[in-house]
Each structure stands twice: as C-alpha cells, then as structure tokens.
Amino acid sequence: MPKGLIHSKNDDVCVATTDVRKGEEVICAYLENPSSYILVKSEEDIPLGHKIALRDIKKGDKVLKYGRAIGEATKDIIKGEHVHVHNIKSLRWGK
C-alpha cells in the first residue's frame, strides 16, 4: 500500500500520506497513474504531509513538486531524506 504520493512525473519529492519511520521502505505512487510507483528507503522519520526525496539533490538545485520548482536546496539532500525548511528555501516566499 502506498505511503507517499508523487504529484507529477518530474517531481523530486513524494508527500508522505502517513508518518514514516527511519529505515522504512516507502511506496510512492504517482497520482496520475497509481499503479506506477517508486520505492524509497526512508533515511529518517518523516511526518505525515512532509516530503521525501526521490533522488539525490545537490545544494543549489531546484526542488520540483507539482512539476514546478518549489524551492532551492540549501545543502545536499540524499534520496530518502526528509525535505522541508531545514534543507530547502522556498521560491514562493522570497529569499
């Protein structure tokens, strides 16, 4: 059963649909095609509604969600890490 949703095929993150524990294998299903998914091992605890990195993201890279850049990585983020305000800065609300 999926524990994460990917909003668009080009997204770098999936959104946790339940609390996720460190070390847990998370099925992240695509909203557009739920039978298609990516399996990601969580590198840390990730709360419901927060983002999980689907790939390694380098410092300075744009982070995509909904197929659009939502922020810029402020440090390197590895696949499976929690993606939130501690490692990205919003592009929506300024710098």
C-alpha positions as CSV (number, residue, x, y, z in Angstrom):
1,M,0.0,0.0,0.0
2,P,1.4,3.4,-0.9
3,K,2.6,5.6,1.9
4,G,3.5,8.5,-0.4
5,L,2.2,10.4,-3.4
6,I,4.0,11.9,-6.3
7,H,2.1,14.7,-7.9
8,S,3.9,14.9,-11.2
9,K,6.2,12.6,-13.2
10,N,9.1,15.1,-13.0
11,D,8.9,15.6,-9.2
12,D,11.9,15.2,-6.9
13,V,9.8,14.5,-3.9
14,C,6.8,12.5,-2.7
15,V,4.4,13.5,0.0
16,A,4.1,11.1,3.0
17,T,0.4,10.1,3.4
18,T,1.2,8.7,6.9
19,D,4.0,9.0,9.4
20,V,7.1,7.2,8.1
21,R,9.8,5.7,10.3
22,K,13.5,5.7,9.6
23,G,14.6,2.6,7.6
24,E,11.0,2.0,6.3
25,E,10.6,1.1,2.6
26,V,8.1,3.6,1.2
27,I,6.0,3.0,-1.9
28,C,5.5,6.4,-3.5
29,A,2.7,6.2,-6.1
30,Y,2.1,8.6,-9.0
31,L,-1.2,10.5,-8.6
32,E,-1.7,10.3,-12.4
33,N,-1.1,6.6,-12.5
34,P,-1.3,4.9,-9.1
35,S,-0.2,1.5,-10.4
36,S,3.2,3.1,-11.2
37,Y,5.4,3.9,-8.2
38,I,8.9,4.4,-6.9
39,L,10.2,2.5,-3.8
40,V,12.3,4.7,-1.4
41,K,14.0,3.7,1.8
42,S,13.5,6.4,4.4
43,E,16.7,7.8,5.8
44,E,14.9,9.4,8.8
45,D,11.5,9.8,10.4
46,I,9.2,11.8,8.2
47,P,5.8,13.2,9.4
48,L,2.5,12.9,7.6
49,G,2.3,15.6,4.9
50,H,6.0,16.2,4.7
51,K,8.2,15.4,1.7
52,I,10.6,12.6,1.0
53,A,13.5,13.0,-1.6
54,L,13.1,10.6,-4.5
55,R,16.7,11.3,-5.7
56,D,19.9,12.8,-4.5
57,I,19.6,16.6,-4.7
58,K,22.7,18.8,-4.7
59,K,23.0,22.1,-2.8
60,G,21.7,24.8,-5.1
61,D,19.4,22.5,-7.2
62,K,15.8,23.5,-7.7
63,V,13.4,21.1,-6.0
64,L,10.3,20.1,-8.0
65,K,6.9,19.3,-6.7
66,Y,3.7,19.6,-8.8
67,G,6.1,19.6,-11.8
68,R,7.3,23.1,-10.7
69,A,10.2,24.4,-8.7
70,I,9.1,25.0,-5.1
71,G,12.4,25.7,-3.6
72,E,16.2,25.5,-3.7
73,A,18.3,23.0,-1.8
74,T,20.3,24.8,0.9
75,K,22.5,21.7,1.4
76,D,23.0,18.3,-0.2
77,I,19.9,16.0,0.3
78,I,20.2,12.3,-0.2
79,K,17.4,10.0,-1.6
80,G,15.1,9.1,1.2
81,E,15.8,12.2,3.4
82,H,13.1,14.5,4.8
83,V,12.8,17.5,2.6
84,H,11.5,20.6,4.5
85,V,12.5,24.1,5.6
86,H,15.7,22.8,7.2
87,N,17.2,21.9,3.8
88,I,15.3,23.9,1.2
89,K,14.4,27.6,0.9
90,S,11.1,28.5,-0.7
91,L,11.0,30.2,-4.0
92,R,7.4,31.3,-3.4
93,W,8.0,33.4,-0.3
94,G,11.3,35.1,-1.3
95,K,14.8,34.6,-0.2
